[in-house]
Amino acid sequence: MNRTEKTQMESQPAILQARRAIEHALRRIREHAGIGYYMGEATQAFELLTEAYATITGARVADVRRDYQPTSPADPGEVRMPLDPVMLVPALSFETRQRIEQIADRGDLDMRSADDLVYLVEHLLDLGLRAKEAELDDQTAELF
């Protein structure tokens, strides 16, 4: 089955599929600077999505627009995306990379925050240096 034939919601009623798709799009608009810039407030896409979501959920349109307005819209041409911390330290084990991605997915780590990224990289480097020191200590002990 190729990607164009793959489905995620076929067992759900159409109204739930629509709600899930609209909610996903609105979250992306709210949370991603570039998407918020191009599809956020004052765009027809935002107006139509928020109106449809309000209709489906029974919420007030104004409340939906307030809740999903972009948090920090910015022209993607001017936004410098942070480096993926997993890629900054390629020597990490597969398990460690998975753990970092799980933390980020849970929301405990803001992958867009420079402070969180710096902390993570410093912490990982510190762990790596301690492991290297322990390895060198073991090798030195074997010499004597």
Secondary structure, 3 states (H helix, E strand, C coil): CCCCCCCCCCCCCHHHHHHHHHHHHHHHHHHCHHHHHHHCCCCHHHHHHHHHHHHHHCCCHHHHHHHHCCCCCCCCCCCCCCCCHHHHCCCCCHHHHHHHHHHHHHCCCCCCCHHHHHHHHHHHHHHHHHHHHHHHHHHHHHHC
